[in-house]
Amino acid sequence: ILDLEDLQSFYAITKLVAESIVSTESKVPFTNLRFGIVYGPRQAPGSSLEALVLKVYNDEHVTVGSDLTARRFIYIDDLVDGILQCAILSTQEIPNKAVNLTGNEIISLKEIVITANKILGKKSTVSTESKSPSIRNPVNVYAKTLFNWDPNTSLETGIQYCLAEMTKNRKE
């Protein structure tokens, strides 16, 4: 169970407070869905993953606080599938629970740049600002067990889909 003292951002605190309000005030069964870092095709980068990939594409210098910072990124189609799988179940089957819908792997910022380089045939490197890595690792085992859900879009495939959308109207 998370404690407010364990959280280091105002955003994380507000999410926990909102879940607490729902759990104490709800008059009907509920399920709290917790998402990993969502990424997917769109014209402009909306996540750190997309922003890093676009920098590699544009041969821009990549600088991050720590290249070891890592998250469980989840491709949008996998997330939607998880939401739908959860919705199919009745709230009696998953009453008053929190369910993480995250990717299967924890992926570092460095891994994103390496994968983008591989796809694009580039040689971008990552500079760091010598900050401590931030690692968030909410596992998705409960969702996998509960409703047989499994995100199946690989990092490489997801990046390719993102690149196709972000670069479709650009001239080489």
MODELLER restraints for C-alpha pairs under 7 A, 6 or more apart:
rsr = mdl.restraints
at = mdl.atoms
rsr.add(forms.Gaussian(group=physical.xy_distance, feature=features.Distance(at['CA:4:A'], at['CA:13:A']), mean=6.36, stdev=0.5))
rsr.add(forms.Gaussian(group=physical.xy_distance, feature=features.Distance(at['CA:7:A'], at['CA:13:A']), mean=6.26, stdev=0.5))
rsr.add(forms.Gaussian(group=physical.xy_distance, feature=features.Distance(at['CA:23:A'], at['CA:96:A']), mean=6.82, stdev=0.5))
rsr.add(forms.Gaussian(group=physical.xy_distance, feature=features.Distance(at['CA:29:A'], at['CA:91:A']), mean=5.80, stdev=0.5))
rsr.add(forms.Gaussian(group=physical.xy_distance, feature=features.Distance(at['CA:29:A'], at['CA:95:A']), mean=5.49, stdev=0.5))
rsr.add(forms.Gaussian(group=physical.xy_distance, feature=features.Distance(at['CA:29:A'], at['CA:96:A']), mean=5.81, stdev=0.5))
rsr.add(forms.Gaussian(group=physical.xy_distance, feature=features.Distance(at['CA:30:A'], at['CA:91:A']), mean=6.24, stdev=0.5))
rsr.add(forms.Gaussian(group=physical.xy_distance, feature=features.Distance(at['CA:30:A'], at['CA:95:A']), mean=5.88, stdev=0.5))
rsr.add(forms.Gaussian(group=physical.xy_distance, feature=features.Distance(at['CA:30:A'], at['CA:96:A']), mean=4.95, stdev=0.5))
rsr.add(forms.Gaussian(group=physical.xy_distance, feature=features.Distance(at['CA:31:A'], at['CA:94:A']), mean=6.76, stdev=0.5))
rsr.add(forms.Gaussian(group=physical.xy_distance, feature=features.Distance(at['CA:31:A'], at['CA:95:A']), mean=6.31, stdev=0.5))
rsr.add(forms.Gaussian(group=physical.xy_distance, feature=features.Distance(at['CA:31:A'], at['CA:96:A']), mean=5.29, stdev=0.5))
rsr.add(forms.Gaussian(group=physical.xy_distance, feature=features.Distance(at['CA:31:A'], at['CA:97:A']), mean=5.14, stdev=0.5))
rsr.add(forms.Gaussian(group=physical.xy_distance, feature=features.Distance(at['CA:31:A'], at['CA:98:A']), mean=5.86, stdev=0.5))
rsr.add(forms.Gaussian(group=physical.xy_distance, feature=features.Distance(at['CA:32:A'], at['CA:97:A']), mean=6.14, stdev=0.5))
rsr.add(forms.Gaussian(group=physical.xy_distance, feature=features.Distance(at['CA:32:A'], at['CA:98:A']), mean=4.48, stdev=0.5))
rsr.add(forms.Gaussian(group=physical.xy_distance, feature=features.Distance(at['CA:32:A'], at['CA:99:A']), mean=6.15, stdev=0.5))
rsr.add(forms.Gaussian(group=physical.xy_distance, feature=features.Distance(at['CA:33:A'], at['CA:98:A']), mean=5.79, stdev=0.5))
rsr.add(forms.Gaussian(group=physical.xy_distance, feature=features.Distance(at['CA:33:A'], at['CA:99:A']), mean=4.97, stdev=0.5))
rsr.add(forms.Gaussian(group=physical.xy_distance, feature=features.Distance(at['CA:33:A'], at['CA:100:A']), mean=5.96, stdev=0.5))
rsr.add(forms.Gaussian(group=physical.xy_distance, feature=features.Distance(at['CA:33:A'], at['CA:101:A']), mean=6.83, stdev=0.5))
rsr.add(forms.Gaussian(group=physical.xy_distance, feature=features.Distance(at['CA:34:A'], at['CA:98:A']), mean=6.88, stdev=0.5))
rsr.add(forms.Gaussian(group=physical.xy_distance, feature=features.Distance(at['CA:34:A'], at['CA:99:A']), mean=5.93, stdev=0.5))
rsr.add(forms.Gaussian(group=physical.xy_distance, feature=features.Distance(at['CA:34:A'], at['CA:100:A']), mean=4.61, stdev=0.5))
rsr.add(forms.Gaussian(group=physical.xy_distance, feature=features.Distance(at['CA:34:A'], at['CA:101:A']), mean=5.93, stdev=0.5))
rsr.add(forms.Gaussian(group=physical.xy_distance, feature=features.Distance(at['CA:35:A'], at['CA:100:A']), mean=5.91, stdev=0.5))
rsr.add(forms.Gaussian(group=physical.xy_distance, feature=features.Distance(at['CA:35:A'], at['CA:101:A']), mean=4.91, stdev=0.5))
rsr.add(forms.Gaussian(group=physical.xy_distance, feature=features.Distance(at['CA:35:A'], at['CA:102:A']), mean=5.74, stdev=0.5))
rsr.add(forms.Gaussian(group=physical.xy_distance, feature=features.Distance(at['CA:36:A'], at['CA:72:A']), mean=5.47, stdev=0.5))
rsr.add(forms.Gaussian(group=physical.xy_distance, feature=features.Distance(at['CA:36:A'], at['CA:73:A']), mean=5.45, stdev=0.5))
rsr.add(forms.Gaussian(group=physical.xy_distance, feature=features.Distance(at['CA:36:A'], at['CA:74:A']), mean=5.80, stdev=0.5))
rsr.add(forms.Gaussian(group=physical.xy_distance, feature=features.Distance(at['CA:36:A'], at['CA:101:A']), mean=6.19, stdev=0.5))
rsr.add(forms.Gaussian(group=physical.xy_distance, feature=features.Distance(at['CA:36:A'], at['CA:102:A']), mean=4.35, stdev=0.5))
rsr.add(forms.Gaussian(group=physical.xy_distance, feature=features.Distance(at['CA:36:A'], at['CA:103:A']), mean=6.75, stdev=0.5))
rsr.add(forms.Gaussian(group=physical.xy_distance, feature=features.Distance(at['CA:37:A'], at['CA:71:A']), mean=6.94, stdev=0.5))
rsr.add(forms.Gaussian(group=physical.xy_distance, feature=features.Distance(at['CA:37:A'], at['CA:72:A']), mean=6.35, stdev=0.5))
rsr.add(forms.Gaussian(group=physical.xy_distance, feature=features.Distance(at['CA:37:A'], at['CA:73:A']), mean=4.53, stdev=0.5))
rsr.add(forms.Gaussian(group=physical.xy_distance, feature=features.Distance(at['CA:37:A'], at['CA:74:A']), mean=5.87, stdev=0.5))
rsr.add(forms.Gaussian(group=physical.xy_distance, feature=features.Distance(at['CA:38:A'], at['CA:73:A']), mean=5.90, stdev=0.5))
rsr.add(forms.Gaussian(group=physical.xy_distance, feature=features.Distance(at['CA:38:A'], at['CA:74:A']), mean=4.99, stdev=0.5))
rsr.add(forms.Gaussian(group=physical.xy_distance, feature=features.Distance(at['CA:38:A'], at['CA:75:A']), mean=5.85, stdev=0.5))
rsr.add(forms.Gaussian(group=physical.xy_distance, feature=features.Distance(at['CA:38:A'], at['CA:76:A']), mean=5.97, stdev=0.5))
rsr.add(forms.Gaussian(group=physical.xy_distance, feature=features.Distance(at['CA:39:A'], at['CA:47:A']), mean=6.08, stdev=0.5))
rsr.add(forms.Gaussian(group=physical.xy_distance, feature=features.Distance(at['CA:39:A'], at['CA:49:A']), mean=6.98, stdev=0.5))
rsr.add(forms.Gaussian(group=physical.xy_distance, feature=features.Distance(at['CA:39:A'], at['CA:50:A']), mean=6.91, stdev=0.5))
rsr.add(forms.Gaussian(group=physical.xy_distance, feature=features.Distance(at['CA:39:A'], at['CA:74:A']), mean=6.27, stdev=0.5))
rsr.add(forms.Gaussian(group=physical.xy_distance, feature=features.Distance(at['CA:39:A'], at['CA:75:A']), mean=5.16, stdev=0.5))
rsr.add(forms.Gaussian(group=physical.xy_distance, feature=features.Distance(at['CA:39:A'], at['CA:76:A']), mean=5.85, stdev=0.5))
rsr.add(forms.Gaussian(group=physical.xy_distance, feature=features.Distance(at['CA:40:A'], at['CA:75:A']), mean=5.64, stdev=0.5))
rsr.add(forms.Gaussian(group=physical.xy_distance, feature=features.Distance(at['CA:40:A'], at['CA:76:A']), mean=5.41, stdev=0.5))
rsr.add(forms.Gaussian(group=physical.xy_distance, feature=features.Distance(at['CA:40:A'], at['CA:158:A']), mean=6.76, stdev=0.5))
rsr.add(forms.Gaussian(group=physical.xy_distance, feature=features.Distance(at['CA:40:A'], at['CA:162:A']), mean=5.53, stdev=0.5))
rsr.add(forms.Gaussian(group=physical.xy_distance, feature=features.Distance(at['CA:41:A'], at['CA:161:A']), mean=5.85, stdev=0.5))
rsr.add(forms.Gaussian(group=physical.xy_distance, feature=features.Distance(at['CA:41:A'], at['CA:162:A']), mean=4.16, stdev=0.5))
rsr.add(forms.Gaussian(group=physical.xy_distance, feature=features.Distance(at['CA:41:A'], at['CA:165:A']), mean=5.35, stdev=0.5))
rsr.add(forms.Gaussian(group=physical.xy_distance, feature=features.Distance(at['CA:41:A'], at['CA:166:A']), mean=7.00, stdev=0.5))
rsr.add(forms.Gaussian(group=physical.xy_distance, feature=features.Distance(at['CA:42:A'], at['CA:162:A']), mean=6.71, stdev=0.5))
rsr.add(forms.Gaussian(group=physical.xy_distance, feature=features.Distance(at['CA:42:A'], at['CA:165:A']), mean=5.69, stdev=0.5))
rsr.add(forms.Gaussian(group=physical.xy_distance, feature=features.Distance(at['CA:42:A'], at['CA:166:A']), mean=6.03, stdev=0.5))
rsr.add(forms.Gaussian(group=physical.xy_distance, feature=features.Distance(at['CA:43:A'], at['CA:165:A']), mean=5.87, stdev=0.5))
rsr.add(forms.Gaussian(group=physical.xy_distance, feature=features.Distance(at['CA:43:A'], at['CA:166:A']), mean=4.57, stdev=0.5))
rsr.add(forms.Gaussian(group=physical.xy_distance, feature=features.Distance(at['CA:44:A'], at['CA:166:A']), mean=6.14, stdev=0.5))
rsr.add(forms.Gaussian(group=physical.xy_distance, feature=features.Distance(at['CA:45:A'], at['CA:51:A']), mean=5.06, stdev=0.5))
rsr.add(forms.Gaussian(group=physical.xy_distance, feature=features.Distance(at['CA:49:A'], at['CA:112:A']), mean=6.65, stdev=0.5))
rsr.add(forms.Gaussian(group=physical.xy_distance, feature=features.Distance(at['CA:50:A'], at['CA:162:A']), mean=6.90, stdev=0.5))
rsr.add(forms.Gaussian(group=physical.xy_distance, feature=features.Distance(at['CA:52:A'], at['CA:113:A']), mean=6.56, stdev=0.5))
rsr.add(forms.Gaussian(group=physical.xy_distance, feature=features.Distance(at['CA:53:A'], at['CA:113:A']), mean=6.54, stdev=0.5))
rsr.add(forms.Gaussian(group=physical.xy_distance, feature=features.Distance(at['CA:53:A'], at['CA:116:A']), mean=5.73, stdev=0.5))
rsr.add(forms.Gaussian(group=physical.xy_distance, feature=features.Distance(at['CA:55:A'], at['CA:61:A']), mean=6.96, stdev=0.5))
rsr.add(forms.Gaussian(group=physical.xy_distance, feature=features.Distance(at['CA:55:A'], at['CA:62:A']), mean=6.60, stdev=0.5))
rsr.add(forms.Gaussian(group=physical.xy_distance, feature=features.Distance(at['CA:56:A'], at['CA:113:A']), mean=6.96, stdev=0.5))
rsr.add(forms.Gaussian(group=physical.xy_distance, feature=features.Distance(at['CA:56:A'], at['CA:116:A']), mean=6.62, stdev=0.5))
rsr.add(forms.Gaussian(group=physical.xy_distance, feature=features.Distance(at['CA:56:A'], at['CA:117:A']), mean=6.74, stdev=0.5))
rsr.add(forms.Gaussian(group=physical.xy_distance, feature=features.Distance(at['CA:56:A'], at['CA:124:A']), mean=6.05, stdev=0.5))
rsr.add(forms.Gaussian(group=physical.xy_distance, feature=features.Distance(at['CA:57:A'], at['CA:120:A']), mean=6.91, stdev=0.5))
rsr.add(forms.Gaussian(group=physical.xy_distance, feature=features.Distance(at['CA:59:A'], at['CA:124:A']), mean=6.96, stdev=0.5))
rsr.add(forms.Gaussian(group=physical.xy_distance, feature=features.Distance(at['CA:62:A'], at['CA:125:A']), mean=6.67, stdev=0.5))
rsr.add(forms.Gaussian(group=physical.xy_distance, feature=features.Distance(at['CA:62:A'], at['CA:126:A']), mean=5.06, stdev=0.5))
rsr.add(forms.Gaussian(group=physical.xy_distance, feature=features.Distance(at['CA:62:A'], at['CA:127:A']), mean=6.17, stdev=0.5))
rsr.add(forms.Gaussian(group=physical.xy_distance, feature=features.Distance(at['CA:63:A'], at['CA:126:A']), mean=5.68, stdev=0.5))
rsr.add(forms.Gaussian(group=physical.xy_distance, feature=features.Distance(at['CA:63:A'], at['CA:127:A']), mean=4.62, stdev=0.5))
rsr.add(forms.Gaussian(group=physical.xy_distance, feature=features.Distance(at['CA:63:A'], at['CA:128:A']), mean=5.59, stdev=0.5))
rsr.add(forms.Gaussian(group=physical.xy_distance, feature=features.Distance(at['CA:64:A'], at['CA:127:A']), mean=6.34, stdev=0.5))
rsr.add(forms.Gaussian(group=physical.xy_distance, feature=features.Distance(at['CA:64:A'], at['CA:128:A']), mean=4.99, stdev=0.5))
rsr.add(forms.Gaussian(group=physical.xy_distance, feature=features.Distance(at['CA:64:A'], at['CA:129:A']), mean=6.32, stdev=0.5))
rsr.add(forms.Gaussian(group=physical.xy_distance, feature=features.Distance(at['CA:65:A'], at['CA:128:A']), mean=5.22, stdev=0.5))
rsr.add(forms.Gaussian(group=physical.xy_distance, feature=features.Distance(at['CA:65:A'], at['CA:129:A']), mean=4.67, stdev=0.5))
rsr.add(forms.Gaussian(group=physical.xy_distance, feature=features.Distance(at['CA:65:A'], at['CA:130:A']), mean=6.24, stdev=0.5))
rsr.add(forms.Gaussian(group=physical.xy_distance, feature=features.Distance(at['CA:65:A'], at['CA:131:A']), mean=5.11, stdev=0.5))
rsr.add(forms.Gaussian(group=physical.xy_distance, feature=features.Distance(at['CA:66:A'], at['CA:128:A']), mean=5.14, stdev=0.5))
rsr.add(forms.Gaussian(group=physical.xy_distance, feature=features.Distance(at['CA:66:A'], at['CA:129:A']), mean=6.38, stdev=0.5))
rsr.add(forms.Gaussian(group=physical.xy_distance, feature=features.Distance(at['CA:66:A'], at['CA:130:A']), mean=6.08, stdev=0.5))
rsr.add(forms.Gaussian(group=physical.xy_distance, feature=features.Distance(at['CA:66:A'], at['CA:131:A']), mean=5.44, stdev=0.5))
rsr.add(forms.Gaussian(group=physical.xy_distance, feature=features.Distance(at['CA:66:A'], at['CA:132:A']), mean=6.29, stdev=0.5))
rsr.add(forms.Gaussian(group=physical.xy_distance, feature=features.Distance(at['CA:66:A'], at['CA:133:A']), mean=5.19, stdev=0.5))
rsr.add(forms.Gaussian(group=physical.xy_distance, feature=features.Distance(at['CA:67:A'], at['CA:108:A']), mean=6.56, stdev=0.5))
rsr.add(forms.Gaussian(group=physical.xy_distance, feature=features.Distance(at['CA:67:A'], at['CA:109:A']), mean=5.11, stdev=0.5))
rsr.add(forms.Gaussian(group=physical.xy_distance, feature=features.Distance(at['CA:67:A'], at['CA:110:A']), mean=4.86, stdev=0.5))
rsr.add(forms.Gaussian(group=physical.xy_distance, feature=features.Distance(at['CA:67:A'], at['CA:126:A']), mean=6.90, stdev=0.5))
rsr.add(forms.Gaussian(group=physical.xy_distance, feature=features.Distance(at['CA:67:A'], at['CA:128:A']), mean=6.22, stdev=0.5))
rsr.add(forms.Gaussian(group=physical.xy_distance, feature=features.Distance(at['CA:68:A'], at['CA:108:A']), mean=5.31, stdev=0.5))
rsr.add(forms.Gaussian(group=physical.xy_distance, feature=features.Distance(at['CA:68:A'], at['CA:109:A']), mean=6.27, stdev=0.5))
rsr.add(forms.Gaussian(group=physical.xy_distance, feature=features.Distance(at['CA:68:A'], at['CA:110:A']), mean=6.44, stdev=0.5))
rsr.add(forms.Gaussian(group=physical.xy_distance, feature=features.Distance(at['CA:68:A'], at['CA:133:A']), mean=5.40, stdev=0.5))
rsr.add(forms.Gaussian(group=physical.xy_distance, feature=features.Distance(at['CA:69:A'], at['CA:108:A']), mean=5.39, stdev=0.5))
rsr.add(forms.Gaussian(group=physical.xy_distance, feature=features.Distance(at['CA:69:A'], at['CA:109:A']), mean=5.96, stdev=0.5))
rsr.add(forms.Gaussian(group=physical.xy_distance, feature=features.Distance(at['CA:69:A'], at['CA:133:A']), mean=4.39, stdev=0.5))
rsr.add(forms.Gaussian(group=physical.xy_distance, feature=features.Distance(at['CA:69:A'], at['CA:134:A']), mean=4.70, stdev=0.5))
rsr.add(forms.Gaussian(group=physical.xy_distance, feature=features.Distance(at['CA:69:A'], at['CA:135:A']), mean=5.48, stdev=0.5))
rsr.add(forms.Gaussian(group=physical.xy_distance, feature=features.Distance(at['CA:70:A'], at['CA:106:A']), mean=6.09, stdev=0.5))
rsr.add(forms.Gaussian(group=physical.xy_distance, feature=features.Distance(at['CA:70:A'], at['CA:107:A']), mean=5.13, stdev=0.5))
rsr.add(forms.Gaussian(group=physical.xy_distance, feature=features.Distance(at['CA:70:A'], at['CA:108:A']), mean=3.93, stdev=0.5))
rsr.add(forms.Gaussian(group=physical.xy_distance, feature=features.Distance(at['CA:70:A'], at['CA:109:A']), mean=6.16, stdev=0.5))
rsr.add(forms.Gaussian(group=physical.xy_distance, feature=features.Distance(at['CA:70:A'], at['CA:134:A']), mean=6.46, stdev=0.5))
rsr.add(forms.Gaussian(group=physical.xy_distance, feature=features.Distance(at['CA:70:A'], at['CA:135:A']), mean=4.81, stdev=0.5))
rsr.add(forms.Gaussian(group=physical.xy_distance, feature=features.Distance(at['CA:70:A'], at['CA:136:A']), mean=6.51, stdev=0.5))
rsr.add(forms.Gaussian(group=physical.xy_distance, feature=features.Distance(at['CA:71:A'], at['CA:106:A']), mean=5.23, stdev=0.5))
rsr.add(forms.Gaussian(group=physical.xy_distance, feature=features.Distance(at['CA:71:A'], at['CA:107:A']), mean=5.53, stdev=0.5))
rsr.add(forms.Gaussian(group=physical.xy_distance, feature=features.Distance(at['CA:71:A'], at['CA:108:A']), mean=6.58, stdev=0.5))
rsr.add(forms.Gaussian(group=physical.xy_distance, feature=features.Distance(at['CA:71:A'], at['CA:135:A']), mean=6.02, stdev=0.5))
rsr.add(forms.Gaussian(group=physical.xy_distance, feature=features.Distance(at['CA:71:A'], at['CA:136:A']), mean=5.21, stdev=0.5))
rsr.add(forms.Gaussian(group=physical.xy_distance, feature=features.Distance(at['CA:71:A'], at['CA:137:A']), mean=6.13, stdev=0.5))
rsr.add(forms.Gaussian(group=physical.xy_distance, feature=features.Distance(at['CA:72:A'], at['CA:102:A']), mean=5.70, stdev=0.5))
rsr.add(forms.Gaussian(group=physical.xy_distance, feature=features.Distance(at['CA:72:A'], at['CA:103:A']), mean=5.05, stdev=0.5))
rsr.add(forms.Gaussian(group=physical.xy_distance, feature=features.Distance(at['CA:72:A'], at['CA:104:A']), mean=6.96, stdev=0.5))
rsr.add(forms.Gaussian(group=physical.xy_distance, feature=features.Distance(at['CA:72:A'], at['CA:105:A']), mean=5.89, stdev=0.5))
rsr.add(forms.Gaussian(group=physical.xy_distance, feature=features.Distance(at['CA:72:A'], at['CA:106:A']), mean=4.58, stdev=0.5))
rsr.add(forms.Gaussian(group=physical.xy_distance, feature=features.Distance(at['CA:72:A'], at['CA:107:A']), mean=6.12, stdev=0.5))
rsr.add(forms.Gaussian(group=physical.xy_distance, feature=features.Distance(at['CA:72:A'], at['CA:137:A']), mean=6.17, stdev=0.5))
rsr.add(forms.Gaussian(group=physical.xy_distance, feature=features.Distance(at['CA:73:A'], at['CA:102:A']), mean=6.41, stdev=0.5))
rsr.add(forms.Gaussian(group=physical.xy_distance, feature=features.Distance(at['CA:73:A'], at['CA:103:A']), mean=5.28, stdev=0.5))
rsr.add(forms.Gaussian(group=physical.xy_distance, feature=features.Distance(at['CA:74:A'], at['CA:102:A']), mean=5.41, stdev=0.5))
rsr.add(forms.Gaussian(group=physical.xy_distance, feature=features.Distance(at['CA:74:A'], at['CA:103:A']), mean=4.53, stdev=0.5))
rsr.add(forms.Gaussian(group=physical.xy_distance, feature=features.Distance(at['CA:75:A'], at['CA:153:A']), mean=6.51, stdev=0.5))
rsr.add(forms.Gaussian(group=physical.xy_distance, feature=features.Distance(at['CA:75:A'], at['CA:158:A']), mean=6.33, stdev=0.5))
rsr.add(forms.Gaussian(group=physical.xy_distance, feature=features.Distance(at['CA:78:A'], at['CA:151:A']), mean=4.95, stdev=0.5))
rsr.add(forms.Gaussian(group=physical.xy_distance, feature=features.Distance(at['CA:78:A'], at['CA:152:A']), mean=6.76, stdev=0.5))
rsr.add(forms.Gaussian(group=physical.xy_distance, feature=features.Distance(at['CA:78:A'], at['CA:153:A']), mean=6.93, stdev=0.5))
rsr.add(forms.Gaussian(group=physical.xy_distance, feature=features.Distance(at['CA:79:A'], at['CA:101:A']), mean=6.46, stdev=0.5))
rsr.add(forms.Gaussian(group=physical.xy_distance, feature=features.Distance(at['CA:82:A'], at['CA:101:A']), mean=6.53, stdev=0.5))
rsr.add(forms.Gaussian(group=physical.xy_distance, feature=features.Distance(at['CA:82:A'], at['CA:149:A']), mean=6.17, stdev=0.5))
rsr.add(forms.Gaussian(group=physical.xy_distance, feature=features.Distance(at['CA:85:A'], at['CA:147:A']), mean=6.40, stdev=0.5))
rsr.add(forms.Gaussian(group=physical.xy_distance, feature=features.Distance(at['CA:85:A'], at['CA:149:A']), mean=7.00, stdev=0.5))
rsr.add(forms.Gaussian(group=physical.xy_distance, feature=features.Distance(at['CA:86:A'], at['CA:147:A']), mean=6.80, stdev=0.5))
rsr.add(forms.Gaussian(group=physical.xy_distance, feature=features.Distance(at['CA:99:A'], at['CA:142:A']), mean=6.55, stdev=0.5))
rsr.add(forms.Gaussian(group=physical.xy_distance, feature=features.Distance(at['CA:99:A'], at['CA:143:A']), mean=6.03, stdev=0.5))
rsr.add(forms.Gaussian(group=physical.xy_distance, feature=features.Distance(at['CA:100:A'], at['CA:138:A']), mean=6.61, stdev=0.5))
rsr.add(forms.Gaussian(group=physical.xy_distance, feature=features.Distance(at['CA:100:A'], at['CA:139:A']), mean=6.52, stdev=0.5))
rsr.add(forms.Gaussian(group=physical.xy_distance, feature=features.Distance(at['CA:100:A'], at['CA:140:A']), mean=5.11, stdev=0.5))
rsr.add(forms.Gaussian(group=physical.xy_distance, feature=features.Distance(at['CA:100:A'], at['CA:143:A']), mean=6.57, stdev=0.5))
rsr.add(forms.Gaussian(group=physical.xy_distance, feature=features.Distance(at['CA:101:A'], at['CA:140:A']), mean=5.71, stdev=0.5))
rsr.add(forms.Gaussian(group=physical.xy_distance, feature=features.Distance(at['CA:101:A'], at['CA:143:A']), mean=6.79, stdev=0.5))
rsr.add(forms.Gaussian(group=physical.xy_distance, feature=features.Distance(at['CA:102:A'], at['CA:139:A']), mean=6.72, stdev=0.5))
rsr.add(forms.Gaussian(group=physical.xy_distance, feature=features.Distance(at['CA:102:A'], at['CA:140:A']), mean=5.68, stdev=0.5))
rsr.add(forms.Gaussian(group=physical.xy_distance, feature=features.Distance(at['CA:103:A'], at['CA:151:A']), mean=6.17, stdev=0.5))
rsr.add(forms.Gaussian(group=physical.xy_distance, feature=features.Distance(at['CA:104:A'], at['CA:151:A']), mean=6.84, stdev=0.5))
rsr.add(forms.Gaussian(group=physical.xy_distance, feature=features.Distance(at['CA:106:A'], at['CA:137:A']), mean=6.55, stdev=0.5))
rsr.add(forms.Gaussian(group=physical.xy_distance, feature=features.Distance(at['CA:110:A'], at['CA:126:A']), mean=6.82, stdev=0.5))
rsr.add(forms.Gaussian(group=physical.xy_distance, feature=features.Distance(at['CA:115:A'], at['CA:156:A']), mean=6.39, stdev=0.5))
rsr.add(forms.Gaussian(group=physical.xy_distance, feature=features.Distance(at['CA:117:A'], at['CA:123:A']), mean=5.76, stdev=0.5))
rsr.add(forms.Gaussian(group=physical.xy_distance, feature=features.Distance(at['CA:117:A'], at['CA:124:A']), mean=6.46, stdev=0.5))
rsr.add(forms.Gaussian(group=physical.xy_distance, feature=features.Distance(at['CA:143:A'], at['CA:149:A']), mean=6.15, stdev=0.5))
rsr.add(forms.Gaussian(group=physical.xy_distance, feature=features.Distance(at['CA:144:A'], at['CA:150:A']), mean=5.80, stdev=0.5))
